[in-house]
C-alpha cells in the first residue's frame, strides 16, 4: 500500500526548482501554473532569496505548483488504485485533492491564489508566527502552550507539536520551554490554522462558492481528523475551514498505519513528511522527491508498493 503525500509551508528552499526547469515540458508547465496562480514561479523557484520565498503570498503557490509539477513527471498508470491513497499537510492538501480527482490543477492554483494572498494579509494584521515544540510529554506540552496564550496549530506526530500565535508569546515559550522539550522557530510569517486566519477563511469561502468539484476518485485523507473524505463538497469545505483549524498529521499517519501502508512517497519539495514518517510510521519505507534525478527511483517505489 502506497501513500502519496504533499508537504506544507516551510518545505520550500532557495532555488529548489532550478534543476526542474532545464526540461522544456516542465518549464512550460510551471509557466502555465504561474499564469493561473498569479505568481512568477519560475523566478521564485530559482533565483529569489530565502526571505522572499518565506512570504506566504509566494510560498504557498510555489509549494502547490511544485507538488503538482513533480506529480506530472510520474507515471501512475501501472499502480493499482486500490493500493494508493493521498494526503497533504496544510497547504499540501490542495495538490493532494487534485491527485485524488476533486480539483483540477487550474482550480487548485486559483484557490491557492486567494488562500495565499488572504492569509498573507491576515498575517500582516498582527505579528505572528509558529514554532515547533519537540520532545516532552504531549499533555504537558499542550498545557504549557495553552498557558502561554498560544494555539497547538499542528500535531505532527510523536514528540512534535507546533505552537502558533503572537511573536512575543512565542519568544516567551522559547525562553521557557516545556520540560524535556525544545522550541524551534519556523520560517513562516503567520499563525496559520488559528483564529488569526479568520478573515482568510471568509475570503476562501467566497471564492469556493463558484467552484464545481468532483467526488474523490481515489482515497483522500483529511488532515483535519485523519478521516477519509468521500465527497467533493466535503473536501472543498474542509479546505476552506483548514486555515483556522489545527492540522492533525498525527491522525493522518494513524490512518495510514491502519491501511497497512508500506511506503510513503513525498512529492516536491520533499523531505519534511518523510522525516515525520520515520518517527511516526516505524518500519514503513519512505522516499522524498527533491530533484528530477529522483523520478526513476520514485517509479520503482510506486511499483514496489502499489504495483
Backbone as CSV, one residue per row, in Angstrom:
resi,resn,N_x,N_y,N_z,CA_x,CA_y,CA_z,C_x,C_y,C_z
1,UNK,0.848,-1.195,0.000,0.000,0.000,0.000,0.886,1.249,0.000
2,UNK,0.569,2.193,-0.886,1.372,3.397,-1.065,0.593,4.634,-0.638
3,UNK,1.236,5.495,0.153,0.696,6.817,0.477,1.513,7.847,-0.285
4,UNK,0.845,8.647,-1.116,1.493,9.755,-1.804,1.104,11.027,-1.066
5,UNK,2.104,11.732,-0.542,1.836,12.859,0.351,2.472,14.146,-0.181
6,UNK,1.844,15.266,0.141,2.284,16.576,-0.343,2.628,17.460,0.853
7,UNK,3.817,18.071,0.855,4.267,18.841,2.017,3.606,20.202,2.125
8,UNK,3.770,20.826,3.294,3.181,22.123,3.568,4.197,23.247,3.580
9,UNK,3.733,24.399,4.037,4.561,25.601,4.014,5.771,25.449,4.936
10,UNK,6.892,25.970,4.466,8.153,25.816,5.183,9.046,24.777,4.546
11,UNK,8.484,23.984,3.613,9.286,22.948,2.944,10.108,23.511,1.787
12,UNK,9.781,24.730,1.348,10.493,25.334,0.215,11.896,25.778,0.627
13,UNK,12.827,25.713,-0.318,14.187,26.201,-0.105,14.623,27.009,-1.328
14,UNK,15.574,27.878,-1.130,16.026,28.749,-2.210,16.546,27.938,-3.399
15,UNK,16.026,28.242,-4.595,16.493,27.615,-5.816,16.075,26.179,-6.037
16,UNK,15.072,25.689,-5.297,14.774,24.258,-5.356,14.156,23.799,-6.688
17,UNK,13.714,24.737,-7.519,13.162,24.356,-8.823,14.166,24.498,-9.960
18,UNK,15.381,24.899,-9.658,16.361,25.193,-10.718,16.592,24.002,-11.642
19,UNK,16.742,22.813,-11.087,17.010,21.641,-11.923,15.786,21.203,-12.716
20,UNK,14.606,21.555,-12.243,13.389,21.114,-12.910,13.136,21.862,-14.208
21,UNK,13.537,23.111,-14.293,13.175,23.896,-15.474,14.138,23.699,-16.639
22,UNK,15.131,22.837,-16.473,16.003,22.528,-17.602,15.258,21.690,-18.645
23,UNK,14.176,21.050,-18.226,13.323,20.287,-19.130,12.265,21.230,-19.704
24,UNK,12.145,21.272,-21.035,11.236,22.220,-21.675,9.788,22.003,-21.262
25,UNK,9.366,20.740,-21.143,7.982,20.452,-20.775,7.689,20.926,-19.353
26,UNK,8.629,20.686,-18.438,8.434,21.122,-17.051,8.410,22.636,-16.969
27,UNK,9.275,23.274,-17.744,9.309,24.739,-17.737,7.984,25.302,-18.250
28,UNK,7.450,24.702,-19.310,6.172,25.159,-19.858,5.041,24.940,-18.854
29,UNK,5.074,23.803,-18.164,4.051,23.532,-17.142,4.125,24.563,-16.030
30,UNK,5.327,24.854,-15.569,5.489,25.826,-14.494,5.060,27.227,-14.945
31,UNK,5.322,27.537,-16.191,4.899,28.830,-16.724,3.372,28.929,-16.728
32,UNK,2.701,27.839,-17.113,1.237,27.825,-17.087,0.721,27.959,-15.659
33,UNK,1.375,27.272,-14.725,0.985,27.383,-13.317,1.158,28.817,-12.813
34,UNK,2.183,29.497,-13.299,2.401,30.894,-12.909,1.221,31.765,-13.326
35,UNK,0.720,31.518,-14.535,-0.409,32.303,-15.025,-1.645,32.070,-14.166
36,UNK,-1.915,30.829,-13.817,-3.111,30.501,-13.037,-3.014,31.005,-11.594
37,UNK,-1.812,30.998,-11.042,-1.654,31.385,-9.634,-1.372,32.863,-9.447
38,UNK,-1.043,33.561,-10.558,-0.701,34.971,-10.451,0.628,35.203,-9.765
39,UNK,1.524,34.220,-9.830,2.827,34.287,-9.161,3.920,33.884,-10.138
40,UNK,5.031,34.586,-10.149,6.147,34.254,-11.024,6.927,33.090,-10.413
41,UNK,6.430,31.897,-10.666,7.009,30.704,-10.044,8.390,30.389,-10.580
42,UNK,8.640,30.710,-11.840,9.967,30.464,-12.414,11.041,31.251,-11.667
43,UNK,10.755,32.530,-11.411,11.722,33.360,-10.689,11.842,32.931,-9.235
44,UNK,10.694,32.762,-8.570,10.733,32.452,-7.134,11.290,31.058,-6.852
45,UNK,11.149,30.147,-7.801,11.666,28.798,-7.592,13.120,28.629,-7.950
46,UNK,13.723,29.692,-8.516,15.112,29.561,-8.962,16.046,30.614,-8.368
47,UNK,15.695,31.895,-8.463,16.650,32.925,-8.062,16.222,33.783,-6.873
48,UNK,14.947,33.760,-6.507,14.519,34.561,-5.359,15.211,34.098,-4.090
49,UNK,15.487,35.044,-3.185,16.203,34.686,-1.966,15.258,34.044,-0.940
50,UNK,15.856,33.537,0.130,15.094,32.788,1.129,14.019,33.639,1.787
51,UNK,14.304,34.908,2.024,13.328,35.785,2.656,12.123,36.016,1.748
52,UNK,12.369,36.153,0.451,11.273,36.360,-0.498,10.338,35.165,-0.538
53,UNK,10.886,33.963,-0.605,10.027,32.779,-0.711,9.453,32.360,0.643
54,UNK,9.855,33.042,1.709,9.222,32.825,3.010,7.867,33.509,3.068
55,UNK,7.692,34.570,2.264,6.440,35.317,2.213,5.302,34.366,1.856
56,UNK,4.261,34.366,2.655,3.124,33.477,2.457,2.543,33.583,1.052
57,UNK,2.435,34.795,0.533,1.854,35.002,-0.796,2.675,34.345,-1.889
58,UNK,3.967,34.116,-1.633,4.850,33.448,-2.586,4.972,31.960,-2.271
59,UNK,5.157,31.646,-1.003,5.454,30.274,-0.594,4.345,29.301,-0.954
60,UNK,3.110,29.687,-0.704,2.011,28.737,-0.907,1.822,28.349,-2.374
61,UNK,1.739,29.302,-3.309,1.646,28.886,-4.718,2.870,28.092,-5.171
62,UNK,4.027,28.445,-4.657,5.264,27.770,-5.042,5.231,26.302,-4.632
63,UNK,4.775,26.033,-3.428,4.734,24.662,-2.925,3.680,23.836,-3.643
64,UNK,2.502,24.399,-3.833,1.437,23.680,-4.539,1.872,23.356,-5.964
65,UNK,2.438,24.347,-6.657,2.887,24.127,-8.027,3.995,23.078,-8.081
66,UNK,4.895,23.103,-7.112,5.993,22.139,-7.096,5.487,20.711,-6.927
67,UNK,4.537,20.508,-6.032,3.981,19.169,-5.848,3.297,18.680,-7.120
68,UNK,2.525,19.564,-7.759,1.843,19.188,-8.995,2.847,18.923,-10.115
69,UNK,3.910,19.723,-10.164,4.933,19.536,-11.190,5.601,18.178,-11.056
70,UNK,5.970,17.810,-9.837,6.628,16.513,-9.644,5.658,15.368,-9.911
71,UNK,4.383,15.559,-9.571,3.381,14.517,-9.845,3.212,14.311,-11.346
72,UNK,3.305,15.406,-12.113,3.144,15.286,-13.566,4.287,14.523,-14.205
73,UNK,5.409,14.425,-13.504,6.556,13.685,-14.023,6.466,12.191,-13.729
74,UNK,5.494,11.804,-12.910,5.330,10.397,-12.531,4.327,9.698,-13.444
75,UNK,4.521,8.412,-13.623,3.569,7.576,-14.353,2.891,6.652,-13.350
76,UNK,1.615,6.945,-13.090,0.860,6.154,-12.113,-0.063,5.135,-12.784
77,UNK,0.049,5.007,-14.120,-0.865,4.112,-14.821,-0.676,2.652,-14.410
78,UNK,0.535,2.307,-13.980,0.774,0.935,-13.572,0.432,0.646,-12.126
79,UNK,0.009,1.676,-11.397,-0.335,1.493,-9.984,-1.772,1.017,-9.843
80,UNK,-1.997,0.125,-8.923,-3.351,-0.339,-8.608,-4.042,0.736,-7.764
81,UNK,-5.128,1.354,-8.259,-5.791,2.423,-7.497,-6.214,2.001,-6.092
82,UNK,-6.456,0.711,-5.911,-6.858,0.221,-4.597,-5.695,0.192,-3.611
83,UNK,-4.489,0.406,-4.138,-3.299,0.356,-3.283,-2.612,1.708,-3.169
84,UNK,-3.363,2.785,-3.449,-2.818,4.139,-3.356,-3.780,5.025,-2.574
85,UNK,-3.237,5.842,-1.677,-4.040,6.862,-1.018,-3.237,8.161,-1.002
86,UNK,-3.956,9.267,-0.820,-3.350,10.593,-0.891,-3.618,11.382,0.386
87,UNK,-2.676,12.242,0.725,-2.844,13.143,1.866,-1.896,14.310,1.694
88,UNK,-2.227,15.439,2.320,-1.358,16.602,2.274,-1.340,17.310,3.609
89,UNK,-0.186,17.886,3.929,-0.031,18.612,5.186,-0.327,20.082,4.936
90,UNK,-1.324,20.632,5.616,-1.693,22.040,5.480,-1.973,22.364,4.017
91,UNK,-1.230,23.316,3.439,-1.473,23.704,2.047,-1.255,22.533,1.086
92,UNK,-0.510,21.522,1.517,-0.296,20.340,0.694,-1.558,19.550,0.426
93,UNK,-2.613,19.816,1.191,-3.866,19.118,0.960,-4.516,19.556,-0.355
94,UNK,-4.125,20.725,-0.867,-4.693,21.205,-2.130,-4.182,20.377,-3.308
95,UNK,-2.862,20.204,-3.509,-2.440,19.303,-4.581,-2.880,17.859,-4.358
96,UNK,-2.989,17.428,-3.100,-3.490,16.080,-2.832,-4.918,15.933,-3.350
97,UNK,-5.720,16.998,-3.215,-7.090,16.967,-3.722,-7.115,16.895,-5.242
98,UNK,-6.132,17.520,-5.891,-6.028,17.408,-7.353,-5.728,15.963,-7.739
99,UNK,-4.758,15.352,-7.083,-4.357,13.992,-7.413,-5.459,12.982,-7.124
100,UNK,-6.309,13.291,-6.150,-7.436,12.408,-5.828,-8.609,12.624,-6.771
101,UNK,-8.530,13.643,-7.644,-9.565,13.857,-8.642,-10.643,14.844,-8.269
102,UNK,-10.471,15.579,-7.162,-11.502,16.512,-6.700,-11.408,17.852,-7.431
103,UNK,-10.217,18.410,-7.510,-9.966,19.696,-8.152,-9.154,19.499,-9.432
104,UNK,-9.311,20.416,-10.364,-8.386,20.467,-11.497,-7.164,21.269,-11.065
105,UNK,-6.040,21.120,-11.756,-4.887,21.961,-11.417,-5.207,23.449,-11.504
106,UNK,-6.010,23.840,-12.487,-6.370,25.249,-12.630,-7.176,25.738,-11.421
107,UNK,-8.113,24.920,-10.962,-8.883,25.283,-9.764,-7.982,25.385,-8.546
108,UNK,-7.073,24.431,-8.414,-6.174,24.434,-7.256,-5.336,25.700,-7.215
109,UNK,-4.839,26.123,-8.368,-3.984,27.304,-8.408,-4.790,28.586,-8.229
110,UNK,-6.035,28.601,-8.712,-6.907,29.751,-8.456,-7.247,29.830,-6.967
111,UNK,-7.479,28.679,-6.369,-7.791,28.607,-4.938,-6.599,29.065,-4.108
112,UNK,-5.411,28.590,-4.482,-4.229,28.952,-3.698,-3.884,30.422,-3.860
113,UNK,-4.257,30.993,-4.986,-4.031,32.426,-5.177,-4.793,33.225,-4.124
114,UNK,-6.050,32.854,-3.894,-6.861,33.533,-2.866,-6.345,33.180,-1.474
115,UNK,-6.036,31.915,-1.255,-5.565,31.463,0.063,-4.294,32.190,0.467
116,UNK,-3.351,32.242,-0.458,-2.048,32.823,-0.146,-2.147,34.318,0.136
117,UNK,-2.855,35.042,-0.729,-2.939,36.488,-0.535,-3.757,36.854,0.686
118,UNK,-4.841,36.124,0.940,-5.684,36.450,2.098,-5.009,36.058,3.408
119,UNK,-4.257,34.972,3.414,-3.534,34.587,4.625,-2.364,35.527,4.877
120,UNK,-1.724,35.994,3.804,-0.648,36.971,3.972,-1.191,38.265,4.559
121,UNK,-2.375,38.682,4.094,-2.998,39.890,4.631,-3.368,39.709,6.097
122,UNK,-3.905,38.538,6.426,-4.264,38.263,7.820,-3.017,38.248,8.701
123,UNK,-1.929,37.678,8.183,-0.680,37.613,8.949,-0.089,39.004,9.168
124,UNK,-0.295,39.897,8.184,0.252,41.250,8.297,-0.488,42.094,9.328
125,UNK,-1.711,41.701,9.634,-2.528,42.491,10.563,-1.977,42.455,11.988
126,UNK,-1.450,41.311,12.386,-0.870,41.141,13.725,0.415,40.329,13.566
127,UNK,1.546,40.762,14.149,2.795,39.997,14.030,2.681,38.635,14.729
128,UNK,2.647,37.582,13.938,2.501,36.227,14.471,3.428,35.276,13.731
129,UNK,3.597,34.092,14.285,4.395,33.066,13.625,4.083,31.718,14.288
130,UNK,4.986,30.761,14.064,4.802,29.413,14.598,6.152,28.869,15.057
131,UNK,6.104,27.901,15.965,7.327,27.263,16.451,7.032,25.807,16.781
132,UNK,7.943,24.930,16.415,7.794,23.510,16.728,8.286,23.244,18.143
133,UNK,7.478,22.536,18.900,7.881,22.097,20.233,8.213,20.613,20.121
134,UNK,9.477,20.287,20.268,9.962,18.930,20.047,10.332,18.300,21.379
135,UNK,9.771,17.116,21.628,10.053,16.412,22.871,8.991,16.678,23.917
136,UNK,9.259,16.250,25.130,8.330,16.442,26.222,7.177,15.454,26.208
137,UNK,6.301,15.586,27.191,5.096,14.761,27.309,3.943,15.539,26.697
138,UNK,3.181,14.912,25.793,2.203,15.647,24.989,1.220,16.448,25.835
139,UNK,0.634,15.854,26.849,-0.345,16.593,27.655,0.293,17.811,28.317
140,UNK,1.517,17.638,28.811,2.209,18.757,29.448,2.563,19.831,28.426
141,UNK,2.999,19.406,27.244,3.349,20.358,26.188,2.128,21.178,25.796
142,UNK,1.003,20.513,25.613,-0.226,21.229,25.247,-0.630,22.219,26.334
143,UNK,-0.441,21.848,27.578,-0.809,22.743,28.673,0.104,23.966,28.716
144,UNK,1.396,23.757,28.521,2.337,24.877,28.512,2.027,25.819,27.346
145,UNK,1.699,25.262,26.198,1.334,26.084,25.031,0.098,26.916,25.344
146,UNK,-0.911,26.280,25.929,-2.136,27.000,26.282,-1.869,28.082,27.324
147,UNK,-1.053,27.756,28.331,-0.735,28.722,29.390,0.024,29.934,28.830
148,UNK,0.736,29.726,27.731,1.482,30.817,27.111,0.591,31.691,26.230
149,UNK,-0.686,31.311,26.106,-1.602,32.076,25.263,-1.456,31.761,23.790
150,UNK,-0.962,30.564,23.495,-0.725,30.128,22.129,-1.654,28.978,21.766
151,UNK,-1.678,28.614,20.485,-2.547,27.552,19.989,-1.706,26.399,19.451
152,UNK,-2.044,25.137,19.810,-1.369,23.993,19.197,-1.910,23.801,17.775
153,UNK,-1.257,24.435,16.796,-1.811,24.515,15.440,-1.572,23.262,14.611
154,UNK,-0.488,22.550,14.869,-0.191,21.303,14.160,0.216,20.241,15.172
155,UNK,-0.321,19.047,15.013,0.180,17.880,15.738,0.809,16.979,14.688
156,UNK,2.137,16.959,14.647,2.834,16.338,13.524,3.263,14.907,13.749
157,UNK,2.999,14.374,14.939,3.407,13.016,15.229,4.086,12.954,16.576
158,UNK,4.621,11.796,16.922,5.241,11.630,18.233,6.303,12.688,18.520
159,UNK,6.112,13.433,19.597,7.134,14.364,20.035,7.227,15.660,19.274
160,UNK,6.189,16.027,18.479,6.248,17.314,17.799,4.865,17.951,17.683
161,UNK,4.711,19.067,18.378,3.514,19.888,18.281,3.955,21.295,17.909
162,UNK,3.247,21.923,16.998,3.598,23.271,16.557,2.681,24.279,17.235
163,UNK,3.286,25.219,17.934,2.545,26.294,18.589,2.476,27.492,17.656
164,UNK,1.363,28.230,17.728,1.189,29.400,16.866,0.573,30.534,17.658
165,UNK,0.978,31.754,17.305,0.419,32.923,17.969,1.316,34.126,17.834
166,UNK,1.155,35.081,18.730,1.896,36.340,18.650,3.376,36.127,18.964
167,UNK,4.200,36.966,18.338,5.648,36.783,18.413,6.193,36.852,19.829
168,UNK,5.694,37.774,20.635,6.224,37.898,21.993,5.905,36.665,22.834
169,UNK,4.753,36.068,22.579,4.384,34.861,23.325,5.192,33.657,22.870
170,UNK,5.502,33.606,21.570,6.373,32.537,21.085,7.780,32.681,21.648
171,UNK,8.258,33.919,21.751,9.586,34.163,22.328,9.625,33.726,23.787
172,UNK,8.535,33.980,24.512,8.473,33.570,25.916,8.464,32.053,26.032
173,UNK,7.780,31.389,25.118,7.760,29.928,25.122,9.150,29.375,24.830
174,UNK,9.851,29.992,23.886,11.204,29.552,23.562,12.142,29.732,24.751
175,UNK,11.930,30.805,25.511,12.775,31.074,26.676,12.478,30.124,27.830
176,UNK,11.215,29.656,27.910,10.817,28.737,28.992,10.060,27.556,28.396
177,UNK,10.774,26.649,27.763,10.106,25.536,27.079,9.546,24.518,28.070
178,UNK,8.641,23.657,27.619,8.165,22.567,28.481,9.322,21.671,28.904
179,UNK,9.128,20.944,29.968,10.154,20.036,30.483,10.567,19.032,29.417
180,UNK,11.876,18.864,29.249,12.465,17.916,28.296,12.021,18.181,26.854
181,UNK,11.792,19.446,26.544,11.405,19.819,25.181,12.218,21.033,24.749
182,UNK,12.307,21.222,23.442,12.932,22.429,22.913,11.994,23.077,21.917
183,UNK,12.118,24.375,21.767,11.236,25.147,20.900,12.048,25.662,19.720
184,UNK,11.593,25.336,18.506,12.319,25.690,17.287,11.437,26.616,16.441
185,UNK,11.800,27.891,16.302,11.009,28.801,15.458,10.967,28.313,14.012
186,UNK,9.811,28.467,13.372,9.636,28.043,11.989,9.693,29.246,11.050
187,UNK,10.075,28.971,9.797,10.198,30.063,8.821,8.853,30.292,8.123
188,UNK,7.862,30.649,8.908,6.550,31.013,8.366,6.168,32.369,8.952
189,UNK,5.434,33.137,8.161,5.141,34.519,8.561,3.703,34.681,9.014
190,UNK,3.235,33.793,9.887,1.879,33.931,10.381,1.484,32.778,11.274
191,UNK,0.433,32.996,12.079,-0.104,31.954,12.946,-1.181,31.200,12.175
192,UNK,-0.745,30.317,11.310,-1.677,29.583,10.474,-2.451,28.561,11.300
193,UNK,-3.639,28.227,10.812,-4.501,27.240,11.463,-4.940,27.690,12.862
194,UNK,-5.137,28.992,12.996,-5.649,29.565,14.238,-6.698,30.619,13.901
195,UNK,-7.291,31.190,14.933,-8.311,32.224,14.735,-7.748,33.482,14.081
196,UNK,-6.422,33.642,14.069,-5.814,34.799,13.400,-6.077,34.783,11.888
197,UNK,-6.463,33.634,11.356,-6.692,33.484,9.916,-8.177,33.544,9.551
198,UNK,-9.019,34.046,10.437,-10.455,34.032,10.163,-10.827,34.849,8.928
199,UNK,-10.192,35.990,8.701,-10.516,36.797,7.524,-10.172,36.047,6.236
200,UNK,-9.097,35.248,6.269,-8.729,34.440,5.110,-9.774,33.356,4.862
201,UNK,-10.294,32.789,5.909,-11.337,31.780,5.762,-12.553,32.362,5.064
202,UNK,-12.930,33.570,5.418,-14.092,34.199,4.789,-13.834,34.448,3.301
203,UNK,-12.621,34.877,2.960,-12.273,35.112,1.558,-12.294,33.812,0.762
204,UNK,-11.802,32.747,1.363,-11.793,31.459,0.692,-13.207,30.921,0.494
205,UNK,-14.054,31.097,1.481,-15.442,30.637,1.366,-16.135,31.330,0.200
206,UNK,-15.879,32.608,0.039,-16.479,33.353,-1.066,-15.954,32.846,-2.408
207,UNK,-14.665,32.595,-2.481,-14.077,32.110,-3.730,-14.560,30.705,-4.067
208,UNK,-14.661,29.854,-3.056,-15.038,28.457,-3.277,-16.493,28.303,-3.694
209,UNK,-17.305,29.303,-3.426,-18.734,29.214,-3.744,-18.984,29.002,-5.231
210,UNK,-18.043,29.427,-6.082,-18.225,29.289,-7.525,-17.589,28.020,-8.087
211,UNK,-16.950,27.227,-7.251,-16.258,26.040,-7.724,-17.233,24.884,-7.957
212,UNK,-17.026,24.153,-9.038,-17.695,22.877,-9.260,-16.641,21.793,-9.127
213,UNK,-16.810,20.922,-8.159,-15.790,19.916,-7.876,-16.359,18.517,-8.055
214,UNK,-15.458,17.558,-8.207,-15.843,16.156,-8.355,-15.628,15.414,-7.043
215,UNK,-16.308,14.293,-6.895,-16.039,13.437,-5.743,-14.687,12.748,-5.938
216,UNK,-13.991,12.434,-4.857,-12.671,11.794,-4.995,-12.754,10.477,-5.760
217,UNK,-11.843,10.304,-6.705,-11.738,9.022,-7.420,-10.789,8.071,-6.698
218,UNK,-10.006,8.635,-5.778,-9.050,7.842,-5.001,-9.204,8.212,-3.536
219,UNK,-8.687,7.384,-2.676,-8.799,7.657,-1.238,-7.988,8.893,-0.852
220,UNK,-8.654,9.786,-0.166,-8.042,11.052,0.258,-8.252,11.207,1.758
221,UNK,-7.148,11.369,2.483,-7.213,11.514,3.942,-7.220,13.001,4.288
222,UNK,-8.143,13.412,5.139,-8.223,14.807,5.576,-7.276,15.054,6.735
223,UNK,-6.537,16.175,6.670,-5.651,16.478,7.797,-6.385,17.145,8.951
224,UNK,-7.702,17.298,8.832,-8.467,17.793,9.980,-8.547,16.738,11.074
225,UNK,-8.792,15.470,10.653,-9.050,14.423,11.637,-8.533,13.052,11.231
226,UNK,-7.821,12.974,10.101,-7.308,11.693,9.651,-8.343,10.803,9.006
227,UNK,-9.535,11.336,8.707,-10.613,10.544,8.118,-10.556,10.600,6.592
228,UNK,-11.073,9.560,5.956,-11.237,9.595,4.509,-12.415,10.515,4.181
229,UNK,-12.284,11.262,3.085,-13.345,12.182,2.673,-13.966,11.625,1.401
230,UNK,-15.292,11.505,1.376,-15.947,10.786,0.287,-16.615,11.669,-0.751
231,UNK,-16.830,12.953,-0.456,-17.481,13.821,-1.432,-16.627,15.051,-1.725
232,UNK,-16.753,15.540,-2.947,-16.010,16.733,-3.320,-16.433,17.938,-2.513
233,UNK,-17.735,18.031,-2.219,-18.235,19.169,-1.439,-17.602,19.197,-0.062
234,UNK,-17.429,18.024,0.543,-16.818,17.957,1.870,-15.340,18.306,1.795
235,UNK,-14.659,17.842,0.751,-13.247,18.192,0.576,-13.092,19.703,0.491
236,UNK,-13.918,20.352,-0.325,-13.813,21.794,-0.516,-14.100,22.538,0.782
237,UNK,-15.117,22.093,1.511,-15.448,22.742,2.784,-14.305,22.606,3.781
238,UNK,-13.669,21.459,3.787,-12.547,21.239,4.696,-11.333,22.089,4.296
239,UNK,-11.121,22.278,2.989,-10.024,23.128,2.545,-10.239,24.576,2.975
240,UNK,-11.483,25.015,2.964,-11.801,26.369,3.423,-11.587,26.481,4.931
241,UNK,-12.142,25.551,5.675,-12.055,25.593,7.143,-10.634,25.388,7.650
242,UNK,-9.822,24.716,6.830,-8.485,24.309,7.278,-7.628,25.470,7.771
243,UNK,-7.829,26.663,7.213,-6.927,27.759,7.565,-7.088,28.201,9.018
244,UNK,-8.198,27.860,9.660,-8.373,28.207,11.075,-8.404,26.983,11.988
245,UNK,-8.220,25.795,11.442,-8.268,24.563,12.233,-6.881,23.941,12.354
246,UNK,-6.597,23.279,13.468,-5.308,22.599,13.606,-5.134,21.490,12.579
247,UNK,-3.899,21.277,12.155,-3.558,20.167,11.267,-3.193,18.962,12.126
248,UNK,-3.892,17.860,11.902,-3.642,16.652,12.679,-2.933,15.613,11.797
249,UNK,-1.675,15.887,11.510,-0.914,14.939,10.705,-0.676,13.640,11.467
250,UNK,-0.660,13.728,12.787,-0.525,12.506,13.589,-1.669,11.540,13.305
251,UNK,-2.893,12.081,13.157,-4.046,11.225,12.870,-4.007,10.704,11.439
252,UNK,-3.450,11.513,10.518,-3.265,11.032,9.144,-2.348,9.813,9.130
253,UNK,-1.269,9.875,9.894,-0.347,8.734,9.934,-0.986,7.531,10.620
254,UNK,-1.855,7.760,11.594,-2.585,6.641,12.203,-3.456,5.942,11.168
255,UNK,-4.112,6.731,10.319,-4.944,6.152,9.262,-4.082,5.378,8.273
256,UNK,-2.911,5.903,7.938,-2.000,5.186,7.047,-1.578,3.858,7.664
257,UNK,-1.309,3.863,8.949,-0.922,2.626,9.630,-2.060,1.612,9.593
258,UNK,-3.286,2.094,9.824,-4.445,1.201,9.785,-4.678,0.632,8.392
259,UNK,-4.303,1.409,7.358,-4.447,0.951,5.977,-3.301,0.037,5.558
260,UNK,-2.370,-0.196,6.468,-1.201,-1.042,6.234,-0.340,-0.504,5.086
261,UNK,-0.131,0.815,5.134,0.773,1.456,4.175,2.180,0.905,4.366
262,UNK,2.818,0.553,3.266,4.195,0.038,3.321,5.209,1.043,2.790
263,UNK,4.720,2.069,2.062,5.620,3.069,1.507,4.988,4.440,1.482
264,UNK,5.771,5.465,1.826,5.319,6.859,1.783,6.184,7.593,0.762
265,UNK,5.537,8.109,-0.293,6.227,8.862,-1.330,5.846,10.328,-1.183
266,UNK,6.844,11.179,-0.887,6.579,12.600,-0.693,6.948,13.374,-1.947
267,UNK,5.985,14.138,-2.444,6.224,14.942,-3.638,7.073,16.167,-3.309
268,UNK,7.511,16.840,-4.359,8.339,18.040,-4.241,7.586,19.162,-3.517
269,UNK,8.259,19.923,-2.636,9.645,19.801,-2.175,9.744,18.835,-0.992
270,UNK,10.180,17.619,-1.282,10.124,16.544,-0.307,11.171,16.623,0.786
271,UNK,10.885,15.921,1.870,11.817,15.797,2.983,11.160,15.898,4.341
272,UNK,10.252,16.830,4.516,9.642,17.056,5.829,8.750,15.893,6.248
273,UNK,7.846,15.471,5.374,6.874,14.440,5.753,7.501,13.056,5.821
274,UNK,8.522,12.795,4.996,9.216,11.520,5.125,9.973,11.475,6.449
275,UNK,10.460,12.632,6.895,11.099,12.694,8.207,10.129,12.363,9.321
276,UNK,8.917,12.891,9.231,7.896,12.580,10.229,7.496,11.107,10.159
277,UNK,7.451,10.554,8.947,7.065,9.153,8.785,8.074,8.216,9.438
278,UNK,9.330,8.585,9.403,10.353,7.725,10.003,10.153,7.583,11.504
279,UNK,9.565,8.635,12.108,9.305,8.567,13.551,7.906,8.055,13.873
280,UNK,6.932,8.386,12.999,5.541,8.046,13.297,5.040,6.782,12.649
281,UNK,5.759,6.280,11.643,5.364,5.049,10.945,6.567,4.113,10.907
282,UNK,6.913,3.591,12.052,8.105,2.760,12.183,8.033,1.560,11.224
283,UNK,9.125,1.339,10.497,9.201,0.195,9.608,8.649,0.444,8.223
284,UNK,8.013,1.599,8.005,7.463,1.929,6.696,8.544,2.616,5.867
285,UNK,8.732,2.170,4.642,9.723,2.779,3.763,9.240,4.140,3.295
286,UNK,10.179,5.025,2.982,9.798,6.355,2.518,10.785,6.847,1.477
287,UNK,10.293,7.730,0.608,11.118,8.328,-0.433,10.619,9.743,-0.680
288,UNK,11.542,10.706,-0.683,11.192,12.107,-0.926,11.712,12.526,-2.289
289,UNK,10.851,13.162,-3.086,11.268,13.705,-4.374,11.803,15.118,-4.159
290,UNK,13.041,15.331,-4.546,13.687,16.634,-4.399,14.185,17.184,-5.730
291,UNK,14.688,16.304,-6.596,15.204,16.721,-7.901,14.669,15.776,-8.971
292,UNK,14.793,16.146,-10.259,14.360,15.233,-11.319,15.074,13.888,-11.288
293,UNK,16.257,13.862,-10.701,17.005,12.609,-10.614,16.308,11.584,-9.723
294,UNK,15.344,12.030,-8.912,14.620,11.121,-8.013,13.457,10.420,-8.697
295,UNK,13.093,10.826,-9.915,11.895,10.290,-10.552,12.012,8.797,-10.846
296,UNK,13.151,8.346,-11.342,13.304,6.915,-11.632,13.144,6.084,-10.369
297,UNK,13.770,6.539,-9.278,13.625,5.813,-8.010,12.178,5.849,-7.536
298,UNK,11.496,6.963,-7.769,10.088,7.080,-7.379,9.230,6.098,-8.158
299,UNK,9.523,5.917,-9.463,8.760,4.945,-10.253,8.947,3.530,-9.716
300,UNK,10.156,3.195,-9.351,10.401,1.876,-8.768,9.686,1.729,-7.433
301,UNK,9.653,2.810,-6.664,8.985,2.812,-5.368,7.480,2.591,-5.550
302,UNK,6.892,3.266,-6.552,5.465,3.088,-6.848,5.178,1.630,-7.222
303,UNK,6.017,1.066,-8.076,5.825,-0.324,-8.496,5.928,-1.271,-7.310
304,UNK,6.852,-0.989,-6.402,7.055,-1.859,-5.240,5.859,-1.844,-4.300
305,UNK,5.279,-0.673,-4.083,4.255,-0.549,-3.050,2.827,-0.472,-3.581
306,UNK,2.652,-0.250,-4.894,1.293,-0.136,-5.427,1.129,-0.838,-6.778
307,UNK,2.111,-1.616,-7.167,2.041,-2.259,-8.472,1.049,-3.401,-8.488
